[in-house]
Amino acid sequence: MSQRFRYQNVYVEAFSHLLPGEVVTTDQLEGMLSPLYKRLKLPFGRLELMTGIQERRLWPAGTLPGDHSVRTVERLLRTTGIDRNKVGALIHASVCRDYQEPATACAVHQRLGLSQQGSVFDISNACLGLLTGITQIANMIELEQIEAGIVVGTESSRTLMETTIAAMNADESIDRQTIKRAFASLTIGSGSAAVLLTNRRLSRTRNRLLGGVVQANTDQCHLCRSEIDVSAGGRGNGQLMWTDSGTLLQEGIAVAHHAFSEFCPHLGWSSESIDRFFCHQVGRAHQQLLFERLELETEKNFVTLPLLGNTGSVALPTAASLGTESGFVHDGQRVGLLGIGSGINVIMLGIEWNKTLSVPEEDAEPVDRLRRFIGLNSITD
C-alpha cells in the first residue's frame, strides 16, 4: 500500500521556470561523438529517433546553480506578489548545488532577502527533489508552522554531457552493448524551476493542493548511479553516471502503476476525470509506456522533452510552469503531477486548479519559444 496524505489548507500559487540560452541539438551532440560512432559503425540520427529529444540547453560554464535559482525565484515573486517576509521556508531541491556545504538554499535565501525567521535547507531525492520539497512545504503549512514556502532547484548538465562524451570517445572497450549504460547521460538537459505554496489566507488563486501518494521500491536502487560531483557549479570529478535504462523503465512504471491505482480513489477522482497531467520527462518510450499502462490520454500531458531533454528534478515543475503560462491548463480543471525518480521513488499529487496568475511582461516566455512548446502539445478543452 502507498503512503497517502491529504491537505485542507495548502494552495499552489504559481510555478516558475528559467531556461538557459545555449542550445545543443542532438545532431550536434552526435557530431561530438563521431569517433565512437565511426568505430562502432553507429548510424547518425539514432539518438533522436530513440529518445524523441531534438535539443537540450546548457548554462554558461562555471556558473553556480544557486545563481539561476535566485533568478527563478525572483520571477516567481514578481508573478505572485507575495510579501517576502511571509515566506517561512525555502528549500533548494535539485541534484545540482553550489557546494557540499553550506546548503545552497542558504545563499539563495540570503540573496533574495527573505525573512531570517524561517526554515532554510536542501533536499536531495534525484529527479523527485522538487516534488519532495513540495510535500515538505505543504506539511509545514498544514501544521500551521508557516504561512508560505518556496521550493526551487537548478540542474546543470554541462559537466555530465562533456565528461560522458570524452569518456565514450576515449574508451575503446565500449561496444554496442556497454554503450547502453551511458545512454541516459546523453538525454540530460539544464533548467531551473520554482513553486510557491501558501495557506488559505494568503492564496490569491485557490489552486488547492488536495494531497497525494508516495510509493517506493528500493530493491531497484542500483539501476541508476552517478558519482559526478554536482557541487561547485557542476564541475565534476571525471566519473560518470551509469544507468540500466531498460530495467529502470519497466520497474519505474510498475511502481507508478501501483501508486496510481491508489492515487485516484484516495482523492475521490477517476483517471478519466483528471484534465491535465505534468510528468517527469525521461524519454518518448517512457511517456508512451507510462500512459498506456495507466490507461491515460496522452493529449492531456504537457510535453517538454523534445526541446529540453531530461532536466531531472526541475523537469516536472518546468512543464507545469510552461503549461500554465501557455494556457494549457484552464480554470476549474483537475491537475495530476506524476513523478518517478531513480531509487525507485514515486510521488503523485493532485491539484484543483482555479486561477493562473499573469506573468509580468518583462518575465514572460519569449513568444517564439513559447510557441514551440505549444506546438508540441494538443490543447483541448
C-alpha positions as CSV (number, residue, x, y, z in Angstrom):
1,M,0.0,0.0,0.0
2,S,1.2,3.5,-0.8
3,Q,1.7,6.2,1.8
4,R,-1.3,8.6,1.4
5,F,-1.9,12.1,2.6
6,R,-4.5,14.9,2.3
7,Y,-4.3,18.7,2.8
8,Q,-7.1,21.1,3.8
9,N,-5.2,24.4,3.8
10,V,-2.5,24.3,1.2
11,Y,-2.5,26.2,-2.2
12,V,-0.2,26.2,-5.1
13,E,0.1,29.9,-6.1
14,A,2.3,29.5,-9.2
15,F,5.1,27.7,-10.8
16,S,8.1,29.5,-12.4
17,H,10.9,28.5,-14.7
18,L,14.1,29.7,-16.3
19,L,15.7,28.2,-19.4
20,P,19.4,28.5,-20.4
21,G,20.2,30.4,-23.6
22,E,22.7,27.9,-25.1
23,V,21.1,25.2,-27.2
24,V,22.9,21.9,-28.2
25,T,21.0,19.9,-30.7
26,T,21.0,16.1,-30.8
27,D,22.7,16.3,-34.2
28,Q,25.5,18.4,-32.7
29,L,25.9,16.0,-29.7
30,E,26.2,13.1,-32.1
31,G,28.8,15.0,-34.0
32,M,30.8,15.3,-30.8
33,L,30.6,11.5,-30.5
34,S,31.7,10.9,-34.1
35,P,34.9,9.0,-33.1
36,L,32.8,6.5,-31.2
37,Y,30.0,6.4,-33.8
38,K,32.5,5.7,-36.6
39,R,34.4,3.0,-34.6
40,L,31.1,1.2,-33.8
41,K,29.5,1.9,-37.1
42,L,26.5,3.5,-35.4
43,P,24.1,5.4,-37.7
44,F,23.8,9.1,-37.0
45,G,20.3,10.2,-36.1
46,R,19.7,7.2,-33.9
47,L,19.7,9.2,-30.6
48,E,16.8,11.5,-31.6
49,L,15.0,8.6,-33.1
50,M,15.2,6.6,-29.9
51,T,14.6,9.4,-27.3
52,G,12.5,12.0,-29.2
53,I,14.9,14.7,-28.0
54,Q,15.8,17.3,-30.6
55,E,17.8,19.5,-28.3
56,R,18.8,20.4,-24.8
57,R,20.1,23.5,-23.1
58,L,23.3,24.5,-21.1
59,W,24.1,27.1,-18.6
60,P,27.3,29.2,-19.1
61,A,30.3,27.3,-17.9
62,G,31.3,28.0,-14.4
63,T,28.1,29.5,-13.2
64,L,26.6,28.2,-9.9
65,P,23.2,26.6,-9.8
66,G,22.2,29.0,-7.0
67,D,22.7,32.0,-9.3
68,H,19.9,30.7,-11.6
69,S,17.8,29.6,-8.7
70,V,17.8,33.2,-7.4
71,R,16.6,34.5,-10.8
72,T,13.9,31.9,-11.0
73,V,12.5,32.7,-7.5
74,E,12.6,36.4,-8.3
75,R,10.5,35.7,-11.4
76,L,8.1,33.7,-9.1
77,L,7.9,36.6,-6.5
78,R,7.1,39.1,-9.2
79,T,4.4,36.9,-10.6
80,T,2.7,36.2,-7.3
81,G,3.3,39.5,-5.5
82,I,3.9,37.6,-2.2
83,D,5.4,39.6,0.7
84,R,8.9,38.2,1.1
85,N,8.5,38.4,4.9
86,K,5.7,35.9,4.6
87,V,7.9,33.2,3.1
88,G,8.7,31.0,6.1
89,A,10.7,28.3,4.3
90,L,13.0,28.0,1.4
91,I,14.1,24.6,0.1
92,H,16.7,24.0,-2.6
93,A,15.9,20.6,-4.0
94,S,17.8,19.9,-7.2
95,V,20.6,17.3,-7.7
96,C,23.0,20.1,-8.5
97,R,24.1,22.5,-5.8
98,D,26.7,25.2,-5.3
99,Y,28.9,23.5,-2.7
100,Q,28.9,20.4,-0.4
101,E,28.2,22.9,2.4
102,P,26.6,25.1,3.4
103,A,23.2,24.3,1.9
104,T,22.7,26.0,-1.4
105,A,19.4,27.2,0.0
106,C,21.3,29.5,2.4
107,A,23.0,31.5,-0.3
108,V,19.8,31.7,-2.4
109,H,17.8,32.7,0.7
110,Q,20.3,35.5,1.6
111,R,20.4,37.0,-1.9
112,L,16.6,37.0,-2.1
113,G,16.3,38.9,1.2
114,L,13.8,36.6,2.7
115,S,12.8,36.5,6.4
116,Q,15.5,35.2,8.7
117,Q,12.8,33.6,10.9
118,G,12.3,30.5,8.8
119,S,13.5,27.1,7.7
120,V,16.3,27.1,5.0
121,F,17.7,23.7,3.8
122,D,18.5,21.5,0.9
123,I,16.7,18.3,-0.2
124,S,18.2,15.6,-2.4
125,N,16.0,12.9,-4.0
126,A,17.2,12.5,-7.5
127,C,14.5,13.5,-10.0
128,L,11.9,13.8,-7.3
129,G,13.7,16.5,-5.3
130,L,11.3,19.4,-6.0
131,L,8.2,17.2,-5.6
132,T,9.6,16.0,-2.3
133,G,10.2,19.7,-1.4
134,I,6.6,20.5,-2.2
135,T,5.3,17.8,0.2
136,Q,7.6,19.2,3.0
137,I,6.4,22.8,2.5
138,A,2.8,21.6,2.3
139,N,3.2,19.7,5.6
140,M,4.6,22.8,7.3
141,I,1.7,24.9,6.0
142,E,-0.9,22.3,7.0
143,L,0.7,22.2,10.5
144,E,0.5,26.0,10.7
145,Q,4.2,26.2,11.1
146,I,4.5,28.7,8.2
147,E,2.1,30.7,6.0
148,A,4.1,30.2,2.8
149,G,7.1,28.4,1.4
150,I,9.1,28.1,-1.8
151,V,10.8,25.1,-3.4
152,V,13.4,25.8,-6.1
153,G,16.1,24.0,-7.9
154,T,18.5,24.3,-10.8
155,E,20.0,21.4,-12.8
156,S,23.2,21.8,-14.8
157,S,24.0,19.1,-17.4
158,R,27.2,20.6,-19.0
159,T,29.7,18.6,-16.9
160,L,27.9,15.3,-17.3
161,M,27.5,15.8,-21.0
162,E,31.1,16.8,-21.6
163,T,32.6,14.1,-19.3
164,T,30.4,11.4,-20.9
165,I,31.3,12.4,-24.4
166,A,35.1,12.5,-23.6
167,A,35.0,9.1,-21.9
168,M,33.0,7.4,-24.6
169,N,35.3,8.6,-27.3
170,A,38.4,7.6,-25.4
171,D,37.4,4.2,-24.1
172,E,37.9,1.7,-26.9
173,S,36.5,-1.1,-24.7
174,I,33.0,0.3,-25.2
175,D,30.9,-1.8,-27.5
176,R,27.3,-1.7,-28.8
177,Q,26.2,-3.5,-25.6
178,T,28.1,-1.5,-22.9
179,I,27.2,1.8,-24.6
180,K,23.7,1.4,-23.3
181,R,24.8,2.1,-19.7
182,A,25.8,5.7,-20.7
183,F,22.7,6.2,-22.9
184,A,20.7,8.1,-20.3
185,S,23.5,10.6,-19.7
186,L,23.1,11.8,-23.3
187,T,19.5,12.8,-22.6
188,I,20.2,15.2,-19.8
189,G,19.4,18.9,-20.1
190,S,19.7,22.0,-17.9
191,G,17.0,24.2,-16.4
192,S,15.6,25.9,-13.3
193,A,12.2,25.8,-11.7
194,A,10.4,27.0,-8.5
195,V,7.0,26.8,-6.9
196,L,5.2,28.9,-4.2
197,L,2.8,27.3,-1.8
198,T,0.7,29.3,0.7
199,N,-2.1,28.8,3.2
200,R,-5.7,29.7,2.5
201,R,-5.4,33.2,3.9
202,L,-2.6,34.3,1.6
203,S,-3.8,32.5,-1.5
204,R,-4.9,34.6,-4.4
205,T,-5.6,31.7,-6.7
206,R,-7.3,29.0,-4.6
207,N,-5.3,26.4,-6.5
208,R,-5.8,23.8,-3.8
209,L,-3.3,21.0,-3.3
210,L,-5.5,18.1,-2.3
211,G,-2.9,15.6,-1.4
212,G,-1.3,12.6,-2.9
213,V,0.5,9.3,-2.6
214,V,4.1,8.1,-2.2
215,Q,5.4,4.7,-3.2
216,A,9.0,3.2,-3.2
217,N,10.8,0.1,-4.4
218,T,14.3,0.5,-3.1
219,D,15.2,-3.0,-4.2
220,Q,15.9,-1.3,-7.5
221,C,18.2,1.4,-6.1
222,H,21.2,0.1,-8.1
223,L,19.7,0.8,-11.6
224,C,21.0,4.4,-11.9
225,R,24.1,5.6,-10.1
226,S,26.1,8.8,-10.5
227,E,29.4,9.7,-8.9
228,I,29.6,13.1,-10.7
229,D,30.4,15.9,-8.2
230,V,27.4,18.1,-8.6
231,S,28.7,20.9,-6.3
232,A,30.8,23.9,-7.2
233,G,28.8,24.8,-10.3
234,G,28.7,21.3,-11.5
235,R,32.5,20.9,-12.1
236,G,32.8,17.1,-12.0
237,N,35.5,14.7,-10.9
238,G,35.6,12.8,-14.2
239,Q,33.4,10.0,-13.2
240,L,30.2,9.0,-15.0
241,M,26.5,8.1,-14.5
242,W,25.6,4.6,-15.4
243,T,22.0,3.6,-15.9
244,D,20.2,0.4,-16.8
245,S,17.7,2.3,-18.7
246,G,15.6,-0.6,-19.9
247,T,15.1,-2.2,-16.5
248,L,14.6,1.2,-14.8
249,L,11.9,2.0,-17.3
250,Q,10.0,-1.2,-16.6
251,E,10.4,-1.2,-12.8
252,G,9.6,2.5,-12.5
253,I,6.4,2.2,-14.4
254,A,5.5,-0.9,-12.3
255,V,5.8,1.2,-9.1
256,A,3.9,4.1,-10.8
257,H,1.1,1.8,-11.8
258,H,0.7,0.6,-8.2
259,A,0.7,4.1,-6.9
260,F,-1.8,5.4,-9.4
261,S,-4.2,2.7,-8.6
262,E,-4.4,4.2,-5.1
263,F,-4.0,7.9,-6.1
264,C,-7.3,8.4,-7.8
265,P,-9.5,6.7,-5.2
266,H,-7.6,8.5,-2.4
267,L,-8.6,11.9,-3.9
268,G,-12.0,10.8,-5.0
269,W,-11.0,11.1,-8.7
270,S,-11.1,8.7,-11.6
271,S,-8.4,8.6,-14.3
272,E,-10.9,10.0,-16.8
273,S,-11.8,13.0,-14.5
274,I,-8.2,14.3,-14.5
275,D,-8.0,17.1,-17.0
276,R,-4.2,17.7,-17.3
277,F,-1.0,15.9,-16.4
278,F,2.5,17.1,-15.7
279,C,5.0,14.3,-15.6
280,H,8.8,13.8,-15.2
281,Q,10.3,14.0,-18.7
282,V,12.5,11.0,-19.4
283,G,12.1,9.8,-22.9
284,R,9.5,9.2,-25.6
285,A,9.3,5.5,-24.9
286,H,8.8,6.1,-21.2
287,Q,5.9,8.5,-21.8
288,Q,4.2,6.2,-24.2
289,L,4.5,3.1,-22.0
290,L,3.5,5.0,-18.8
291,F,0.3,6.4,-20.3
292,E,-0.5,3.0,-21.9
293,R,0.0,1.2,-18.5
294,L,-2.1,3.8,-16.6
295,E,-4.7,4.0,-19.4
296,L,-4.4,7.7,-19.7
297,E,-4.9,10.0,-22.7
298,T,-1.5,11.4,-23.9
299,E,-3.2,14.6,-25.1
300,K,-3.7,15.6,-21.5
301,N,0.0,15.6,-20.9
302,F,2.2,18.7,-21.4
303,V,5.5,17.6,-23.1
304,T,8.8,19.5,-22.9
305,L,11.2,16.6,-23.6
306,P,11.9,17.3,-27.3
307,L,13.2,20.8,-26.6
308,L,14.7,20.5,-23.1
309,G,15.7,16.8,-22.7
310,N,15.5,15.3,-19.3
311,T,16.1,18.2,-16.8
312,G,16.0,16.0,-13.7
313,S,14.2,17.3,-10.7
314,V,13.1,20.5,-12.5
315,A,11.5,18.7,-15.5
316,L,8.0,18.3,-14.0
317,P,7.7,21.8,-12.4
318,T,9.2,23.4,-15.6
319,A,6.5,21.6,-17.6
320,A,3.9,22.9,-15.1
321,S,5.2,26.4,-15.4
322,L,5.2,26.4,-19.2
323,G,1.9,24.6,-19.3
324,T,0.1,27.1,-17.1
325,E,1.7,30.1,-18.7
326,S,0.7,28.9,-22.2
327,G,-2.9,28.3,-21.3
328,F,-2.7,24.5,-21.4
329,V,-4.5,24.4,-18.0
330,H,-7.9,26.1,-17.7
331,D,-9.6,27.4,-14.6
332,G,-11.6,24.7,-12.8
333,Q,-9.5,21.7,-14.1
334,R,-8.0,18.9,-12.1
335,V,-4.3,18.6,-12.5
336,G,-2.2,15.5,-11.7
337,L,1.6,15.7,-11.0
338,L,3.1,12.3,-11.7
339,G,6.8,12.0,-10.6
340,I,9.0,8.9,-10.9
341,G,12.7,9.0,-9.8
342,S,15.6,6.6,-9.5
343,G,15.7,4.8,-6.2
344,I,12.9,3.9,-7.2
345,N,10.5,6.5,-5.7
346,V,7.1,7.8,-7.0
347,I,5.2,10.8,-5.8
348,M,1.8,11.7,-7.2
349,L,0.0,14.9,-6.3
350,G,-3.4,16.3,-7.2
351,I,-4.4,20.0,-7.6
352,E,-7.7,21.6,-8.1
353,W,-6.7,24.5,-10.4
354,N,-8.8,27.6,-10.3
355,K,-6.7,30.5,-11.5
356,T,-3.4,31.2,-13.3
357,L,-1.6,34.4,-12.3
358,S,-0.4,36.6,-15.2
359,V,3.4,36.7,-15.6
360,P,4.7,40.3,-15.8
361,E,5.5,41.3,-19.3
362,E,9.2,41.5,-18.6
363,D,9.3,37.9,-17.3
364,A,7.0,36.3,-20.0
365,E,8.4,33.5,-22.0
366,P,9.6,34.8,-25.4
367,V,6.7,34.4,-27.9
368,D,8.7,32.3,-30.4
369,R,10.0,29.9,-27.8
370,L,6.6,29.5,-26.1
371,R,5.0,28.9,-29.5
372,R,7.4,25.9,-30.0
373,F,6.2,24.4,-26.7
374,I,2.6,24.9,-27.5
375,G,3.2,23.3,-30.9
376,L,4.3,20.1,-29.1
377,N,1.1,19.8,-27.2
378,S,-2.5,19.3,-28.3
379,I,-4.5,21.8,-26.3
380,T,-8.1,20.8,-25.9
381,D,-11.0,21.7,-23.6
